[in-house]
Amino acid sequence: AMTMKRNTTQPTRDEVLRRRREHLSDGQYMFYPDDPLLLVKGEGQYAYDEKGQKYLDCYANVSHVGYAHPHVNSRVAEAMSQINTNTRYLHPTICEYASQLKQHFPSELDTCFFVNSGSEANDLAARLARVYTGNKAVIVLQDAYHGSTTVTAGMSTCLGAGAKG
């Protein structure tokens, strides 16, 4: 197990849980509510709790590159030190990235959409499918999570019946 240096200013799990209940909506549900994990560090494919217990993380949106990936960290720091913008403005990097990305797909997949999150990606995919097919129905797996937008919450069966999209 990884040795965690306990920062004396780092709050305890109970303090974080109390503050979460004080400041966050109950609608932002938490895994393992009876014994929640306080994850304090990520490295590679592993997440660590405040006691240094190592967990293989195949869920928290990082399994494709891992936590603290040196190349990703350096590229993000480089980009953030220059400008942080979005697709509504011109910037040469997004065009170059799209051009390079398209080289890995069949030629008929010739248009890129860039979004901010998995929720946005799934929302966009559902809207595109609805426009293309004319259908509004979707098939999802039981206990599936697809996001928190109006459209994706309605497809996220793990959120319960109150999350109609």
BELDA-V425113 format. One record per residue. N is the residue number from 1. RES is the residue in one letter. PSI is psi in whole degrees, -180 to 180 (999 if undefined). OMEGA is omega in whole degrees, 0 to 359 (* if undefined). NEAR is the number of other C-alpha atoms within 10 Angstrom. Layout:
# BELDA-V425113
{{N & RES & PSI & OMEGA & NEAR} {N & RES & PSI & OMEGA & NEAR}}
This chain:
# BELDA-V425113
{{1 & A & 147 & 179 & 9} {2 & M & 139 & 176 & 10} {3 & T & 120 & 180 & 10} {4 & M & 129 & 173 & 14} {5 & K & 116 & 183 & 9} {6 & R & 116 & 176 & 11} {7 & N & 124 & 184 & 8} {8 & T & -19 & 178 & 7} {9 & T & -7 & 179 & 6} {10 & Q & 129 & 181 & 11} {11 & P & 156 & 178 & 13} {12 & T & 167 & 177 & 12} {13 & R & -43 & 180 & 15} {14 & D & -39 & 179 & 11} {15 & E & -42 & 178 & 11} {16 & V & -43 & 179 & 13} {17 & L & -44 & 178 & 15} {18 & R & -45 & 182 & 11} {19 & R & -35 & 176 & 12} {20 & R & -46 & 179 & 12} {21 & R & -32 & 180 & 11} {22 & E & -37 & 191 & 10} {23 & H & -20 & 184 & 8} {24 & L & 154 & 179 & 10} {25 & S & 144 & 173 & 9} {26 & D & -21 & 178 & 10} {27 & G & -18 & 174 & 8} {28 & Q & 81 & 188 & 9} {29 & Y & 160 & 184 & 10} {30 & M & 139 & 174 & 10} {31 & F & 148 & 176 & 9} {32 & Y & 55 & 185 & 8} {33 & P & -26 & 179 & 9} {34 & D & -22 & 180 & 7} {35 & D & 67 & 188 & 7} {36 & P & 149 & 177 & 12} {37 & L & 134 & 170 & 15} {38 & L & 98 & 180 & 16} {39 & L & 129 & 186 & 16} {40 & V & -11 & 183 & 13} {41 & K & 147 & 173 & 15} {42 & G & 141 & 179 & 19} {43 & E & 121 & 184 & 13} {44 & G & -130 & 181 & 16} {45 & Q & 8 & 185 & 18} {46 & Y & 145 & 170 & 17} {47 & A & 150 & 182 & 21} {48 & Y & 141 & 175 & 22} {49 & D & -179 & 185 & 17} {50 & E & -15 & 179 & 20} {51 & K & -1 & 181 & 15} {52 & G & 3 & 178 & 17} {53 & Q & 129 & 182 & 14} {54 & K & 135 & 178 & 18} {55 & Y & 133 & 172 & 14} {56 & L & 119 & 186 & 12} {57 & D & 107 & 177 & 18} {58 & C & 18 & 189 & 13} {59 & Y & -38 & 195 & 8} {60 & A & 42 & 173 & 9} {61 & N & 18 & 179 & 12} {62 & V & 1 & 187 & 16} {63 & S & -16 & 180 & 14} {64 & H & -30 & 178 & 10} {65 & V & -15 & 181 & 13} {66 & G & 171 & 178 & 19} {67 & Y & 148 & 171 & 20} {68 & A & 37 & 179 & 15} {69 & H & 121 & 187 & 14} {70 & P & -43 & 181 & 12} {71 & H & -45 & 180 & 10} {72 & V & -47 & 180 & 13} {73 & N & -44 & 182 & 12} {74 & S & -39 & 179 & 12} {75 & R & -39 & 177 & 11} {76 & V & -45 & 179 & 12} {77 & A & -41 & 178 & 11} {78 & E & -48 & 180 & 11} {79 & A & -45 & 181 & 13} {80 & M & -27 & 180 & 11} {81 & S & -12 & 181 & 9} {82 & Q & -63 & 179 & 8} {83 & I & 146 & 176 & 9} {84 & N & 107 & 183 & 8} {85 & T & -168 & 182 & 11} {86 & N & -173 & 187 & 12} {87 & T & -4 & 179 & 11} {88 & R & -4 & 177 & 6} {89 & Y & 157 & 176 & 6} {90 & L & 138 & 171 & 10} {91 & H & 136 & 185 & 12} {92 & P & -28 & 185 & 7} {93 & T & -41 & 183 & 10} {94 & I & -35 & 178 & 14} {95 & C & -43 & 179 & 13} {96 & E & -42 & 179 & 10} {97 & Y & -46 & 179 & 11} {98 & A & -42 & 180 & 15} {99 & S & -46 & 179 & 14} {100 & Q & -41 & 181 & 11} {101 & L & -42 & 182 & 12} {102 & K & -22 & 178 & 15} {103 & Q & -16 & 182 & 11} {104 & H & 5 & 184 & 9} {105 & F & 160 & 176 & 10} {106 & P & 150 & 186 & 8} {107 & S & -28 & 180 & 9} {108 & E & -16 & 172 & 7} {109 & L & 84 & 193 & 10} {110 & D & 9 & 181 & 12} {111 & T & 136 & 180 & 9} {112 & C & 142 & 169 & 13} {113 & F & 131 & 176 & 9} {114 & F & 130 & 182 & 11} {115 & V & 176 & 188 & 13} {116 & N & -22 & 188 & 8} {117 & S & 170 & 174 & 11} {118 & G & -37 & 177 & 14} {119 & S & -47 & 179 & 19} {120 & E & -40 & 180 & 18} {121 & A & -45 & 180 & 17} {122 & N & -37 & 177 & 19} {123 & D & -48 & 179 & 21} {124 & L & -44 & 179 & 16} {125 & A & -42 & 179 & 14} {126 & A & -42 & 180 & 18} {127 & R & -42 & 178 & 16} {128 & L & -42 & 179 & 12} {129 & A & -39 & 179 & 15} {130 & R & -41 & 179 & 14} {131 & V & -44 & 184 & 11} {132 & Y & -44 & 186 & 9} {133 & T & -23 & 186 & 9} {134 & G & 2 & 180 & 10} {135 & N & 150 & 178 & 10} {136 & K & -17 & 184 & 10} {137 & A & 146 & 174 & 10} {138 & V & 156 & 176 & 10} {139 & I & 127 & 179 & 6} {140 & V & 161 & 178 & 12} {141 & L & 152 & 175 & 10} {142 & Q & 137 & 180 & 10} {143 & D & 22 & 180 & 12} {144 & A & 151 & 173 & 13} {145 & Y & 125 & 181 & 17} {146 & H & -7 & 177 & 22} {147 & G & -175 & 186 & 20} {148 & S & 10 & 173 & 20} {149 & T & 170 & 180 & 16} {150 & T & -46 & 181 & 13} {151 & V & -50 & 186 & 20} {152 & T & -31 & 176 & 24} {153 & A & -36 & 177 & 23} {154 & G & -21 & 178 & 21} {155 & M & -5 & 183 & 29} {156 & S & 91 & 185 & 23} {157 & T & -20 & 179 & 19} {158 & C & -16 & 181 & 15} {159 & L & -8 & 177 & 20} {160 & G & 177 & 186 & 12} {161 & A & -20 & 182 & 10} {162 & G & -6 & 185 & 9} {163 & A & 54 & 179 & 18} {164 & K & 135 & 180 & 14} {165 & G & 999 & * & 12}}
